[in-house]
Every structure is written in structure tokens, then in C-alpha cells.
Amino acid sequence: MKKYIYHVLLTCSCTIIINAQSMQDALRYARPELTGTARYMSMGGAFNALGGDFSAINDNPAAGGVFVNSEFNVTLNSNNNRINSNYLEKENKINSENTNINQFGVVLVLKNTNGGDLSKLSFAYNYQRTQSFEDKYRASGANNNNGLDDYFLAFANGVQYGRIKTYDNETLSESYEFLGNNFGFATQQAFLGYQSYIINPFDDIDLNNLYSSNSNPQNQVVDHDFFVSNSGHNGKHSFNISGQLKDNLYLGINLNSYYAEFRRIDRLIEFNYGSGSDFISTIFENDLNTAGSGFSFQLGSIYKFKNLRIGISYQSPVWYNFTDELVQYIETSKTSGIDIVDPKIINIYEFSLKTPSIFSLGLAHVFGSKGLITFQYDLTDFSNLKFDVRDGDINFINQNNKIERSLKSAGILKLGGEYRVNRLSFRLGYFDQQSINKTINDVSNGYSFGLGYDLGSSLLNIGILNQNIKKSESMYQEGLTDIIYLRNRQEQFFISLAVKL
């Protein structure tokens, strides 16, 4: 009880409450990802000027007006990730696979037989996984600059010792929960570092706010073994109204609803502290669950001039609301025994995020019934990615400033082609995404191919995508911030069935 009284007395002192969200979290929901129907993927996603495909509706709402018949489509996806990580010049490789329903949609086409400018009106619904978070990676190496003590010291310095020590008649869980509710994430991390004996106060007085390393007092090289398992996805529900005016112009609008679910479990094992420490190893684990929802709208048009097609579209920012649930665990093994700090408390953080808008331009040339070639360019200014700062939250202000310094405008070039022989279609595609980061590579590129067969009342399409995804992540956002470079050689297989209604 003494601790709670003491904390109430300190509530008005100058302590910054820091939440756990970072630029890395924001990019998770803004980073572009090529996904869709088998035909769309086979042609590199270059459908802005073509339409007539459910994933084309995802890019350009006017695509719904190009459909000739009412139709239903479903797509299955199999994804193989081969992730190579480079941490402190040491490489590791992990493969992982997953299978899911990637897309399904239905369009109702109403034709105007009474004359007038409106030739056709279409209503469509399409669901598509816009992002898949399913992957795993491992990073290991000897770090001669930073360790877990640096992580906890980064949060602890500036936090008064009286807040993070324990008092009579209270448990670690009660203290950890109280600190999170009243002082925020930073004070909780200081608490974990102290209670696991990784850090010590310089002076054993309540007002002390400086700390030193106990686990690695001689700043020796330490070994790290870091494993991350990600899962979840982001899904986009598009409600589309589109129409054809006379013979040449298609217009459309989408209202989009999003639902995101994400889980990340990361575990760092630190060991080999040297003879100057009585620590043998430390295990630090974070289990993060995130759920969110969002909204956006899109406008688009497609114009036909003889065999040429021109498409233009705009997607508004996506306005997201998220809830994070974080559980932490730390275990230290020393020559004197094992200490475990396992609060079993779920920390809940709520935050809002606005992604940047997207402008798209497409050109296509149709060679009658023989085939087509198509081009698309999407442009996004990623420096416009923003956290809602709420009531002046200093962490979100700092993260927004970091986003402005680090990210930039980037385009995605998409190319595709299709050649038809009777009922059989052959397809090829290519895409190249510029780096969205000013200083380090955050890019993806790849090629695709596929086949389609017209069964009369239905269409069967298959596609294969090979792509390289390069990005980097800090191990943690404070203290132990060494970069992990990731390269994913990804293979995806798609199969779609379209049924005419």
C-alpha cells in the first residue's frame, strides 16, 4: 500500500508517458503489397486501365463498369516465404508457408436497353487480403556495442527509483500494472530491467533517476539469438458502384472497410557475458496482439479510344483505429540461480493512424481478341503516414517527425501482357516498387506468369508470382536498436474460379 500512496504523490512530477508504437508499426499497415486474383497477379497487377477484374476494382473503381456479365469470383493463395536475415554481418535463413482465401467477390451488371447516356450500371462487392503478415525470421550474432541492458537503461534513466522498487504487501504483477496505467510503457520497462537485476540505481534513494548495467558492467561483447514469428492479415471490403456512359467512358466509386489482425511474438536470448558478470543468459519475450479497423474511399475512371485504354484513380488515406495488447516476460539465469519476472498482465494501448493517399495512372492497348499489353504507375508519398497525436502525445509526435525524416514519395511500376489462343490465355507480368525509405532499402520487385481457360459459363485462372522483398527493422526501438536486414524470396501460387451468373 505504501507504494500506491507514494505513486499518487509523484503523479504530478515531470514524467513522460511513452507508448509502444513506432514507425515500424505504422509501416506495417501502409507498405504496399501485390495481391489479388490469379489473372490480376499473372499480369503484374497492371489493371488500372483495363477493368473487368475484381482486383482491378481494388485499384480503380471504374473497373466494375467494364464487366459484361454478372459474375462471382473466388481466389485461393499459397504463399512460401524464404527469409534471409543479416544481423551484425551474420546470416540466417527460415522458410515458412501458409494458404488462405485471398479474394472473393460478386458483381451485378444491369444493362440499359432503353437508350440514353448510361449504357450500363454495376454494383459489386469485393473482399481482398491487401496484406499478409505471415512470416518468421531469426537473427543471431555477437554484439560489441549494445545489449539488453542498453534497452532497459534507455527507458530507466530519468525514472525515479521510488516508482520501480517493490514495497511490502504488493506483487510484481500489481506494481507492473499500476505503473502501466499511471506512468506508461517507459516506466514499465524500467521496472522490468530493475526487477530482473539487469540494471541497478546509482543511489539507493527514491529520487534517484540514473541507472547502470548490472548484467554487463564491463561492456563485454554479448551473443544474441533473436526469433520473430508474425501472423495475421489486413483485409479490404470494397463496396462498388460503377457505370458505363455511352461507349467510351467508365466511372466508379468505392467505399472501403478494413479489418486488420496481427500477432507478433519476439524472443531474445542474450548470453556469453564474460567473466566480469555473474549472468549466464537472459530471455526477454514480447507477445503483441493488434486488432484494428479502418475506412477509405476511391474514385476512378477509364476512357476507351479505339484500341487504347486510359485509367486514372485516387485512393484516399485509410483512417485506422487500433488496439494493441502486449504481454511481456523476462528470465535471467545467474550463477546464484534463476529469476523470473512474469507479470501476466495485458497492457492495452489504443491509437489511430492515417496512411497516405495513392494516385494511379494506367495505359493499355488491346489487340482485338488476340491479346493486350498494359502499364500502370502508382504514386504514394509515405512521409504523409501519420499517427494521431491525440492530446499532444510526445511519442506520436516523435514518431511522426521520424517518419517525415525517413520516408519519401515512391512509385510502383506495373507491366502486363496477355495473348489468347482460342479458349486459352497466356499471361506475363512485372512490377518494381521504389524504395520508400530515404536511407535504407525498403523495396520489392518481381515477375509473374499464368494461364487462363474459358470454360464457357466459367473461367479458370492460375498464376505464379516470384518476388524479392527487401526491408530492415530495428531489434528494439530504444537502446538495443541494431538493424536487422531482411530479404524475402517469396513464391505465391494463385488459382481463381469465375462463374458467370
N, C-alpha and C positions, 0 to 999 in steps of 0.2 A: 504493500500500500504506500510505503514511503516514496517509492519510485514514481507512482502516479501523481502524488502531490508535487513532487519535485518537477516532473514534466509540465504540469499545469503552470507552475511558476515560470518556466522557461519558454512557454509557448510564444510569448511576445518578443523573445530575443531574435536577433537577426540571423535566421537560418533559411536558406533557400530550399524549397521543396522541389526535388527533381524527380520527374517521371522517367520511365524506362524507354520511351520511344526514341527512335533515331532516324537519320536519313535512310539507313539501310531498311528499316521497316516501311518507310514511305515508298521507296523504290519497288518494294515487293508488289505493290498494287498498281504501279504506273509503268513498269518496264514492259515494253511491247513483246508480244509472243504470237507467232504464227500458228493458227489453229482453225479448224473448220471442217467442211465436208470434204470427201475424197476428191471430187473434181476441183474444188477450190484449191486444195493443198497441192494437187498434181500440177497446177499451173502457177505455183508460187504466190497464190493469193492475189493475183493481179486482176481483180474483177470489178473495179470501180466503174469502168465504162461499159461493162458487159451486162451485169444483172442476170436475172433468171436463175439465181442460185441462192440458197438460204444463207450461206455465209457471206455472199455478196450483200445481202440485206444488212448484215452486221457492219459492213463498211459504208455502204451507200443506200439510204432508204428507198431511192428511186428504183433499186433493183427489183423490188416486189412488183412493180408495174410491168416488168418485162416478161413475167411468166405468162405463157399462153393458156395453160390449163390449171385448174385447181390441183394441188399436189401435196403429198406428205413425204417427208424425208427423215431418215434416221442414220446416224453415223457412229460406228464403233472405232475405237482407237486403241492401239497397243504401243506402248512407249518404252524404249530401252535407253537408259542413261548410263554413260560411261564417263565418270567424272574423275579427272586428274587434278589433284591439288598440289600446290607448291607453297611450302611454308619454310622460310629460312633456308631456301635452296634444296630442300628435301622433298621428293615427290611421293605421292601415294595414289592408288587407283582403287575405285569402288564401282561396281556395276549394280544397277537396280532396275526393276521392271514394274509396270503397272498397266492395267487395262480398264477402260471406262467407256460409258456412253458419252461421246464428245459433243453430239449435236442432235437435236430433233426439232422439227418444225412443220407447220401446215400453212398453206396459203389458199385462200378462196378468191377466185377470179370471176368478176361479174362483167360481162361484155354488154356494151350499149348497142342495141340493134335499131334504135330509133333515130339515129343520126345525131348531129351536134358535135361540139369540140371534144367532149370527153368520150374517148373510144372505149376505155376500159377502166375499171376500178378494182383494186385488190386490197384485201385485208389479210395480214399474215401475223403469225406468232412464231418466233424462233428462239430456242434455247441453245446457248453455246458456252462451252468452257473456254473462257478467254485466257485463263492462266492455270497452269498445273504446278503445284508446289511439291510434287513427289520427287524427292531426291535424297541422297545420302552422300556424305564425304568424310574423309579422315585426314587430319593434318598432324604431322609429328615432326619434331626437330629439337635441337639444342639451342636454347635462347640465352645469349650472353648479355642481353640488355634489360629484359623485363620478365617479371614473374607474377604469380597471383598476389604476392604482397604488394606489388605496384598497383594492381587493380583496387585492392581494398584501401590502400593509402590514398589513392586519388579521391575517394569518397570520404574517408575519415578525417583527413586534415581540414580543420575548420569546424568539426563537430565536437561539441563539448562531451568530455568523458563521462560526466554525470548522467548523460542520457543513455549511454550504451552499456554501462555496467549493470549488473543484476543486484537486486535487493532481496531482503527476506520475504517469504510468503508470495513469491511470484515465479512463474515458469518461464523458460526461454520463449515458448510459443506466445505467452501473454505479452511479453516485452516486445517481441518482434512485431506482433500485430499492432500494438499500441503505437510503436514508432512509425509504422507504415501509415496508419490512419492520421497521425498528427504531425509528422515531420517528413514523411515521404521516403522515396526509394533510396536516396543517398545515405540517409541515417541508418536505414535497414542494412545496407551493405557494410557500413562501418561497424554495426553491431555484429554481423556475421564474422567479419575479419577479426574482431576482438575476442568474441566468444569461442572462436576456433583456435585462438592463440597465434594466429598468423601475424598479427600486429600488436604492439604494446603502446600505451601512452608514455610520453616523455616524462610527465609528472603525474603522480597518483593523487591528483586533486580534481574535484568536479569540474572546475572551469578550464582544465587543460584542453587544448584543441589541436595539439600536434602529436604525431604518432611515428613510430619507427618499426622496421621489419623485425619480427621475431623468428620467422621461418627461414630467412636467408640473410642474416645480419652482415655477412661478408660479401654479399652481392655476387655469389658464385653463379657460374653457368648452370642452368637447370634444364631438364628434359621435359618436353610437353608431348602429350598424346591427346589430341582433341578430336572428338567424334560428334557429328551433327546428323540428325535424322529429321527431315522435313516431310510434312504430308499436308494434304488439303487441296483446295482449288478455289477459283473465283468464277462464278457463273453469271452470265448475262442473259436476261429475259427481254427480248425486244418485241414490242407491240407496234406493228407497222401498218400505215395507211399510205397507199401509193396509187398513182393513176397514169394513164396514157392520154395525152392531148393530141388529137388528130393522129398523124402517122409518125411524128418525129420526136416528140418531147415527152419525157417521163419525169414525174416529180414525186417526192415521197418524204415522209416524216416518221421518225421512230421515237417512242417513249421507252426508255430502258430502265429496268430494275436489276440490281446486282445483289448477289449474296456471296460472301466470302467466308470460308472457314480455313483456318491454318493452325498447324501444330508444329512446334519446333522443340526438340529435346537436344540440348548440347551438354556434353560431359567432358571436362578437362581433368586429366590425371597429370599431376606435376610430381617429379621425383628427381633423385640424384642431386641432393642439396650440398653435398660435400661434407668434409669433416668438421667444419665450423658450425654445423647445425645439428640439433637432435631430431629434426624432422626426417622422416623416411619417405613419405608420399602424402599428397593431398588430392582429394577428389572433390570437384565442385560441379554441381549439376543444376541446370535451369530447365524447367518444363513450362513452356509458354503455349497457351491456347488462345486463339483470337477468333472472334466472330464479328462480322460486320455486314452492313447493308448500304446500298447507295442508289443514286438516281442520276440519269443524264438524258439528254435528248440529241437527236441528229436530224439534219436537213440534207437533202441531196437532189441532184438532177442528172439525167442522161439525155444527150441530144444525138440523134441519128442524122447523118448527112451522107446519102448514098451508102457506101460500104464503111464509112468512118463513124466511130462512136466516141463521144467525149463525155466524161463523167466528172462531176465536181461534188464534193460533200464536206460537211463540217460536223464534227462531234464536239459537243460542249464538254467542259470539265465534268468529271464524276465527283459528286459530293457524297463522301462516305462518313458513316459513324461506326466506330469500332469499340469493342470491349475486349481488353486483354485480361487474361487470368494467368498469373505467374506463381509457380511453386519452386522453392529453392532448397538445396540440400548441400551440406559440406561435411567432409570427413577428413580428419587429419590423423596420420599414423606417425607416432614418435617412438623414440627408444623407451619412453616411460609408459606407452600404451596408446590406445585409440580414443579420440574424442569425436563425437558426432553432434552436429547442430542440425536438427531436422524439425523445423517449426511446425510442419504440416499445416501451414496457413496459406490460403489462396489470396494473393494480392490482386485486387481488381483496379484496373485503370481504364478510364473512358477517354476517348479522343476523337477528333474529327479531322478529316483530310480532304483536300481538293486536288485532284490530278489535273495535268494540263490538257487543254483542248487539242484537237487533231484536225488538220486541214489535208484533204486528199484530192489529187487530180489523176484522172485516168484517160488513156487513149487506147483505142482498139481498131483493128482493121479486120473485117470479116470477108473471107473469100467465098461468098455464096454458101453452098452446102459442103464445101470441101474442108473448111477449117478457118482458123483465125490466129492472129498474133495480138498480144495485149501488153500494156505497160501501165504501171501505177506508181505514184510517188506520194508518200505520207510525210508530213512535216509536223514536228512537235517541239515545243520549247520546254524542256524539262526543268529549267530554272523557275518555272511557274508552279512547280509542285509545292504545296504549302500545307503545313499543319495549321489548324485553327488555334490561335494563341490564347483563346478564352479570356481570362482576366489578367492578361499580361504574363502568362506562364513563361518563366525565363528559359526553361529547357526548350520549349517550342520556338521561342524567338531565336535562340542559338541554332537550333536545327534548321530553321528557315534561312538564316544567314549562311549556314554551311551549304545548304542546297544551292543558294544563289552563287556562292563562290565556286562550287564544284561542278555543277551540271550546266548543260548548254542545249541549244537547239540541235536537233538531229533528224535526219530523214531516213526513210526506208524505201529502197528501190525494189520494185517487184516486176518481173517479166514472166510471160507465159505464152504458150502456144498449143494449138490443138489441130490434129489432122484426122479427118474422117474417111473411112473406107467402108461403105455400106453402113452396117449397124455398129461397126467397131470404131472407137475413137482412141487415138494415141496422144498423150499429153506430156509436156515438159514444162518445168518452171525453175525460176531462180529468184532469190531475194538477198539483199545486202543491207543490213542496218548499220548506220554510222554510230560511232561511239557517243554515248550520252554524257560521258564524263570528260572534263577538260584535261585531266592529268593522267588517268589510267584507262586502260581498255575496258569498255563495257559495251560489247558488240555481239552481233550474231549474223551469220550468213549460211546459206545452204542451197541445195538444189533438190528438185523433186521430179518424179515421173509417175505416170499412171495410165490406166486403161478404163474405158467405159464401154458398156454394151447395152444397146437399146433392145429391150425385150418386148416392145410394143406398148403394153399398158404399164410397164415399169422400166426403170433404168438401174443397172448395177454398175457401180464405180468403185475402183480400188486405187489407192495412191500410196507412195512411199516417199518419205521426206528424210533427207540426211542433212544435219545442220551442226555447225560449231558455235557454241555459246561461250564467250569469254567474259568473266566478271571477277570482281575481287571483293572481299569482306574483311573487316577488322575482326580479330578474335573477340574482343570486347570493345565497348565504346569509350572506356576510360582506363588509363593506366596501362593495361596489357592490350595495346592497340596494334600489334604487329599484323601486317597484311597477309591474308591467305589468298593466293591467286588460284582461280578455278577455271577449268576448261572442260566443257561437257560436249563430248562427241555423241550426239543424240540421233537415234533412229526411230522413226514413227511409221506405223502402218495403219492405213485407214481403209475402211470398207463402208460404203453408203448404199442404201437402197431407197430409191424414189418411186413412189406409187402415184399414178395419175388417178384423180378422183372423179 
